[in-house]
Amino acid sequence: MQLGFQAELALNYRHAYHAGNFADVLKHAVLVALIEAFKQKATPFSVLDTHAGSARYLLTSTEAEKTREFASGIKPLLSVAQMPSLLHVYLNVVRSFNPGGNLQTYPGSPLIAASLLRANDALVACELQPDEARKLKAEFQNDARVSCHQRDGYEALRALLPPKPKRGLVLIDPPFEAQFEEYNSILLGLKHAHQRWPTGTYAIWFPIKLRQDAEAFYRQVAQQPFEKVLVTELLLHPANTALRLNGCGMVIVNPPYRIEHSLGEILPALGRALEQSRYGSNEVRFLKS
């Protein structure tokens, strides 16, 4: 099998070093909000996770202990009592994998999604890296709602859409090893996905280092034939240096009805709980409405 540049880089990425960091917190809090919004209707829905990883991560592993990014992400959040209800849903999922309150395991996006799905809902999880894909398949081998594929996530947007049930969302969470090239892959993937499934909801995670890079991405997304696009941002530091991850965001294409109100409660709460300096900020706004 011949791999493209993006796929080769994805094979090198290991999320275990970053599991439970503030970027995971934002991504998974938004994912929970989206899933709970879809559950407002009785009809089944689907979730496609294009870059699923291995589903769960041991925070006592060598990789996690090397960076300890979870110590400024999920760990302080678990000790905050007053939270919006959707954040309690997210945190209770995390707690369910850590009985006794001792934080040792962090669930990845496919495990969080599967924890919230109903009996007739469906999850399709894709992961290219062989070892991660093996763990992913082992995690869900006894769950009939979940199908796992070892394949490139962008290719899955062409091959696996529209899903069954034909209502739901796609989570696109690439490693961004290729930096600016990743944005091009996202836009191309969204173009093909939207052609095949124009009514689907698409949630795309992206890093924020420099403000001008984020705004350039927004302009490109706004030029696409999407009717509505919502943006959420969580910044721990000013977006003025490419030398560190200052924040991250989620672009949501075809957002569920009134989801902006739910996210408008979640983002300030995350900003307060994860604050690292007085220069942090958070925002929820429409690019297109």
C-alpha positions as CSV (number, residue, x, y, z in Angstrom):
1,M,0.0,0.0,0.0
2,Q,1.4,3.4,-1.0
3,L,0.8,6.2,1.4
4,G,0.7,9.9,0.7
5,F,2.6,12.5,2.7
6,Q,-0.2,13.2,5.1
7,A,-0.7,9.5,5.8
8,E,3.0,8.9,6.4
9,L,3.1,11.7,9.0
10,A,0.0,10.3,10.7
11,L,1.7,7.0,11.2
12,N,4.4,8.8,13.3
13,Y,1.9,10.6,15.6
14,R,1.2,9.2,19.0
15,H,-1.6,10.8,21.0
16,A,-0.5,9.1,24.2
17,Y,1.9,12.0,24.8
18,H,-1.0,14.5,24.7
19,A,-4.0,12.5,26.1
20,G,-6.1,14.5,28.5
21,N,-4.5,17.9,27.7
22,F,-6.5,21.1,27.4
23,A,-7.0,20.5,23.6
24,D,-8.6,17.1,24.4
25,V,-10.8,18.8,27.0
26,L,-12.2,21.3,24.5
27,K,-12.6,18.7,21.7
28,H,-14.3,16.2,23.9
29,A,-16.5,18.8,25.7
30,V,-17.8,20.0,22.2
31,L,-18.2,16.4,21.1
32,V,-20.4,15.6,24.1
33,A,-22.5,18.7,23.5
34,L,-23.0,17.7,19.9
35,I,-24.0,14.1,20.8
36,E,-26.4,15.3,23.4
37,A,-27.9,17.6,20.9
38,F,-28.5,14.8,18.5
39,K,-30.1,12.7,21.3
40,Q,-32.8,15.3,21.7
41,K,-34.6,13.4,18.9
42,A,-35.6,9.8,19.1
43,T,-34.4,8.9,15.7
44,P,-31.0,7.1,15.5
45,F,-27.9,8.9,14.4
46,S,-24.3,8.1,13.4
47,V,-20.9,9.4,14.5
48,L,-17.8,9.0,12.2
49,D,-14.5,9.6,13.9
50,T,-11.9,10.0,11.2
51,H,-8.7,10.1,13.4
52,A,-9.9,7.9,16.3
53,G,-6.6,6.8,17.9
54,S,-6.6,3.8,20.3
55,A,-9.8,4.7,22.2
56,R,-8.2,4.8,25.7
57,Y,-4.9,6.1,27.2
58,L,-3.1,5.1,30.4
59,L,-2.0,8.3,32.1
60,T,0.6,6.4,34.0
61,S,2.3,5.3,30.8
62,T,5.8,6.4,29.9
63,E,4.5,8.6,27.1
64,A,1.9,10.4,29.3
65,E,4.3,10.8,32.2
66,K,6.9,12.3,29.9
67,T,4.8,15.3,29.1
68,R,2.2,15.3,31.9
69,E,-0.1,17.5,29.7
70,F,-3.1,16.0,31.4
71,A,-2.0,17.7,34.6
72,S,-3.1,21.1,33.2
73,G,-6.0,19.6,31.3
74,I,-8.5,17.1,32.6
75,K,-7.0,16.8,36.1
76,P,-7.8,20.3,37.4
77,L,-11.2,20.2,35.7
78,L,-12.3,17.1,37.7
79,S,-12.0,19.0,40.9
80,V,-14.3,21.9,39.9
81,A,-17.7,21.5,41.5
82,Q,-19.8,24.2,39.7
83,M,-20.0,23.4,36.0
84,P,-22.6,23.6,33.2
85,S,-24.6,20.4,33.0
86,L,-23.0,19.3,29.7
87,L,-19.5,19.5,31.3
88,H,-20.8,17.2,34.1
89,V,-21.9,14.7,31.4
90,Y,-18.3,14.8,29.9
91,L,-16.6,14.6,33.3
92,N,-18.9,11.7,34.5
93,V,-17.8,9.7,31.4
94,V,-14.2,10.3,32.3
95,R,-14.9,9.3,35.9
96,S,-16.6,6.1,34.8
97,F,-13.2,4.9,33.6
98,N,-11.5,5.9,36.8
99,P,-13.3,4.2,39.7
100,G,-12.3,5.4,43.1
101,G,-11.5,8.9,41.8
102,N,-7.9,8.0,41.0
103,L,-7.2,9.5,37.6
104,Q,-5.3,6.9,35.6
105,T,-7.2,6.4,32.3
106,Y,-8.3,9.0,29.8
107,P,-11.0,7.9,27.2
108,G,-10.4,9.1,23.7
109,S,-13.1,10.4,21.4
110,P,-14.4,7.0,20.2
111,L,-14.8,5.7,23.8
112,I,-16.5,9.0,24.9
113,A,-18.9,8.8,21.9
114,A,-19.7,5.1,22.5
115,S,-20.4,5.8,26.2
116,L,-23.1,8.2,25.2
117,L,-24.7,6.5,22.2
118,R,-28.0,4.7,22.5
119,A,-28.7,1.2,21.4
120,N,-29.7,2.1,17.8
121,D,-27.1,4.7,17.2
122,A,-23.8,3.9,15.4
123,L,-20.1,4.8,15.6
124,V,-17.6,4.3,12.8
125,A,-14.0,4.8,14.0
126,C,-11.0,5.1,11.6
127,E,-7.4,5.0,12.5
128,L,-4.4,4.6,10.2
129,Q,-1.6,3.7,12.6
130,P,-1.4,-0.1,12.9
131,D,-0.8,-0.5,16.6
132,E,-3.4,2.2,17.4
133,A,-5.9,0.6,15.1
134,R,-5.3,-2.8,16.7
135,K,-6.1,-1.4,20.1
136,L,-9.1,0.4,18.7
137,K,-10.6,-2.8,17.3
138,A,-9.9,-4.7,20.5
139,E,-11.7,-2.1,22.5
140,F,-14.9,-2.4,20.6
141,Q,-14.9,-6.0,19.5
142,N,-18.0,-6.8,21.5
143,D,-19.9,-3.7,20.7
144,A,-22.3,-4.2,17.8
145,R,-22.9,-0.4,17.5
146,V,-19.3,0.3,16.6
147,S,-17.3,-0.6,13.5
148,C,-13.6,0.1,13.3
149,H,-11.4,0.6,10.2
150,Q,-7.7,0.8,9.7
151,R,-7.7,3.4,7.0
152,D,-6.9,7.1,6.3
153,G,-9.4,9.4,7.8
154,Y,-9.7,11.7,4.8
155,E,-10.2,8.7,2.5
156,A,-13.0,7.6,4.8
157,L,-14.8,10.8,4.1
158,R,-15.1,9.7,0.5
159,A,-15.8,6.0,1.1
160,L,-18.1,5.9,4.2
161,L,-20.5,8.8,3.7
162,P,-23.4,9.1,3.9
163,P,-23.6,6.8,6.9
164,K,-26.4,4.6,8.2
165,P,-28.3,6.0,10.1
166,K,-28.3,9.0,7.7
167,R,-28.3,11.6,10.5
168,G,-25.4,12.6,12.6
169,L,-21.9,14.0,12.7
170,V,-18.3,13.6,11.7
171,L,-15.4,14.4,14.0
172,I,-12.2,15.4,12.1
173,D,-9.3,15.6,14.5
174,P,-6.1,15.3,12.6
175,P,-2.6,15.3,14.1
176,F,-1.5,18.5,12.3
177,E,2.0,17.0,11.9
178,A,2.1,18.6,8.4
179,Q,1.1,22.1,9.7
180,F,-0.4,24.2,6.9
181,E,-0.8,21.2,4.6
182,E,-3.2,19.7,7.1
183,Y,-5.6,22.7,6.5
184,N,-5.6,21.9,2.7
185,S,-6.4,18.3,3.5
186,I,-9.3,19.3,5.8
187,L,-10.8,21.6,3.2
188,L,-10.5,19.0,0.4
189,G,-12.0,16.4,2.7
190,L,-14.9,18.6,3.7
191,K,-15.6,19.4,0.1
192,H,-15.9,15.8,-0.8
193,A,-17.8,14.9,2.3
194,H,-20.3,17.8,1.9
195,Q,-21.0,16.7,-1.7
196,R,-21.8,13.2,-0.5
197,W,-23.6,14.2,2.7
198,P,-24.7,17.8,2.6
199,T,-26.9,17.5,5.7
200,G,-24.2,16.1,8.0
201,T,-22.7,18.0,10.9
202,Y,-18.9,18.3,10.7
203,A,-16.7,19.2,13.7
204,I,-13.1,20.0,13.0
205,W,-10.5,20.5,15.7
206,F,-7.5,22.7,14.9
207,P,-4.6,24.2,16.9
208,I,-4.1,28.0,17.4
209,K,-0.6,29.3,17.5
210,L,-0.8,32.5,15.4
211,R,-4.0,34.5,15.0
212,Q,-3.4,35.1,11.3
213,D,-3.3,31.4,10.6
214,A,-6.6,30.7,12.3
215,E,-8.2,33.6,10.5
216,A,-6.9,32.4,7.2
217,F,-8.5,29.0,7.9
218,Y,-11.8,30.7,8.8
219,R,-11.8,32.6,5.5
220,Q,-11.3,29.4,3.5
221,V,-14.1,27.6,5.4
222,A,-16.4,30.6,4.9
223,Q,-15.8,30.4,1.1
224,Q,-17.2,26.8,1.0
225,P,-20.9,26.2,0.2
226,F,-21.9,25.6,3.8
227,E,-25.1,27.3,5.0
228,K,-24.0,27.6,8.7
229,V,-20.6,27.5,10.3
230,L,-19.9,28.0,14.0
231,V,-16.5,28.5,15.6
232,T,-15.4,27.9,19.2
233,E,-12.0,29.0,20.5
234,L,-10.2,28.3,23.8
235,L,-7.0,30.3,24.2
236,L,-4.8,29.9,27.3
237,H,-2.2,32.4,25.9
238,P,-2.3,35.2,23.3
239,A,-2.1,33.8,19.7
240,N,1.1,35.6,18.9
241,T,3.8,32.9,18.7
242,A,4.3,29.7,16.6
243,L,6.6,28.2,19.2
244,R,3.8,26.8,21.4
245,L,0.2,25.7,21.3
246,N,-1.5,28.8,22.6
247,G,-5.0,27.5,22.2
248,C,-7.3,25.5,19.9
249,G,-10.6,25.6,18.3
250,M,-13.5,23.7,16.7
251,V,-15.2,24.6,13.5
252,I,-18.7,23.2,13.3
253,V,-20.3,23.0,9.9
254,N,-24.1,22.6,10.0
255,P,-24.3,23.0,13.8
256,P,-27.4,21.5,15.6
257,Y,-30.1,23.9,16.5
258,R,-29.2,26.3,19.3
259,I,-25.9,24.5,20.1
260,E,-24.3,27.9,20.2
261,H,-26.1,28.5,23.5
262,S,-24.8,25.3,25.1
263,L,-21.2,26.0,23.9
264,G,-21.6,29.6,25.1
265,E,-21.9,28.2,28.7
266,I,-19.2,25.5,28.3
267,L,-16.4,27.7,26.9
268,P,-16.2,30.3,29.7
269,A,-16.3,27.5,32.3
270,L,-13.4,25.8,30.6
271,G,-11.5,29.1,30.4
272,R,-11.9,29.7,34.1
273,A,-11.0,26.1,35.1
274,L,-7.9,25.8,32.8
275,E,-6.7,29.4,33.1
276,Q,-2.9,29.7,32.9
277,S,-2.5,33.5,32.6
278,R,-4.7,36.6,32.6
279,Y,-4.4,36.7,28.8
280,G,-6.5,33.7,28.1
281,S,-9.8,34.0,26.2
282,N,-12.7,32.0,24.7
283,E,-15.2,32.7,22.1
284,V,-18.2,31.2,20.3
285,R,-19.3,32.9,17.1
286,F,-20.9,32.2,13.7
287,L,-18.7,32.5,10.6
288,K,-21.8,31.9,8.5
289,S,-25.4,31.9,9.7
